Amino acid sequence: MAGRHLISKAGRVYRDLVRVLLANAQPLHGRLAIYIRAHPPDRRRRDLDNILKSLLDALTHAGLIADDEQFDRISIDRFPITKGGQVAISITQAIAP
C-alpha cells in the first residue's frame, strides 16, 4: 500500500477532537516554535517522540498550521500522570538563532 497512510480509529478520533478544539483559532503562518507539556495517562513506559507525529499532524489537519515544517523549535517535557492523558501546547513565532 505504497503512498497510503492509514490512521487508526483512535487516531481519527484524536485528530477530530483537536480539529473541534481549534475550530475558532486563526491559522498560524511563518516560522514557529512549539512547547509541549505531555501528561501521560498511566505509568506505562512511552517515548515522548511518539507524541509528536500525531499531535503535529492533528494541528495540520485542523488548519492551525499549513505544515509541521513551519516549526524551527520543538520542545517537549513529561509531566505527572493525568487520568486520560493530556497535552498542553504553546506556539509562538520562532526567534532566529
C-alpha positions as CSV (number, residue, x, y, z in Angstrom):
1,M,0.0,0.0,0.0
2,A,2.6,2.5,-1.1
3,G,1.7,6.1,-0.6
4,R,-1.2,5.4,1.7
5,H,-1.2,6.5,5.3
6,L,-3.6,4.5,7.5
7,I,-4.9,6.1,10.7
8,S,-6.4,4.0,13.5
9,K,-9.9,4.7,14.7
10,A,-8.4,6.2,17.9
11,G,-6.1,8.3,15.8
12,R,-9.0,9.7,13.8
13,V,-11.0,10.4,17.0
14,Y,-7.9,12.3,18.4
15,R,-7.4,14.2,15.2
16,D,-11.1,15.2,15.0
17,L,-11.1,16.3,18.7
18,V,-8.1,18.6,18.0
19,R,-10.0,20.0,15.0
20,V,-13.1,20.8,17.1
21,L,-11.0,22.3,19.9
22,L,-9.2,24.6,17.4
23,A,-12.3,25.4,15.3
24,N,-12.2,29.1,16.1
25,A,-8.4,29.5,16.1
26,Q,-6.7,31.7,13.4
27,P,-4.2,29.9,11.2
28,L,-0.5,30.5,12.1
29,H,2.0,31.5,9.4
30,G,5.7,31.8,9.2
31,R,8.4,30.2,11.3
32,L,7.1,28.8,14.6
33,A,8.3,27.3,17.9
34,I,6.2,24.8,19.9
35,Y,6.4,23.8,23.6
36,I,4.5,20.7,24.6
37,R,3.7,19.6,28.2
38,A,2.9,15.9,28.0
39,H,0.9,14.3,30.8
40,P,0.8,10.5,30.3
41,P,-2.5,8.7,31.1
42,D,-0.7,6.0,33.2
43,R,2.6,4.6,34.4
44,R,3.4,2.5,31.2
45,R,6.7,3.3,29.5
46,R,6.3,5.5,26.4
47,D,8.6,7.5,24.2
48,L,7.9,11.2,24.2
49,D,8.8,11.5,20.5
50,N,5.8,9.2,19.6
51,I,3.5,12.1,20.8
52,L,4.9,14.5,18.3
53,K,3.8,12.9,15.0
54,S,0.1,12.5,15.9
55,L,0.0,16.0,17.6
56,L,1.6,17.9,14.7
57,D,-0.4,16.0,12.1
58,A,-3.6,16.9,14.1
59,L,-2.6,20.6,14.2
60,T,-2.1,20.5,10.4
61,H,-5.4,18.6,9.8
62,A,-7.2,21.2,12.0
63,G,-5.8,24.0,9.8
64,L,-3.9,25.7,12.6
65,I,-0.7,25.3,10.6
66,A,-0.1,24.6,6.9
67,D,2.7,22.1,7.6
68,D,4.7,20.9,10.5
69,E,7.8,22.0,8.6
70,Q,6.9,25.5,10.0
71,F,8.4,24.5,13.3
72,D,12.0,25.6,13.8
73,R,12.0,24.7,17.5
74,I,10.2,21.8,19.2
75,S,10.4,21.2,22.9
76,I,8.6,18.5,24.9
77,D,8.6,17.7,28.6
78,R,7.0,14.9,30.5
79,F,4.8,16.0,33.4
80,P,2.9,14.0,36.1
81,I,0.3,11.4,35.1
82,T,-3.2,12.8,34.3
83,K,-6.1,10.5,34.1
84,G,-6.9,10.0,30.4
85,G,-3.6,11.7,29.4
86,Q,-3.3,15.3,28.3
87,V,-1.1,17.6,26.2
88,A,-0.8,21.3,26.6
89,I,0.8,23.3,23.9
90,S,2.2,26.8,23.5
91,I,3.0,28.0,20.0
92,T,5.0,31.2,19.3
93,Q,6.8,32.8,16.5
94,A,10.3,31.4,16.2
95,I,13.2,33.6,17.1
96,A,16.0,33.5,14.6
97,P,19.1,31.8,16.1
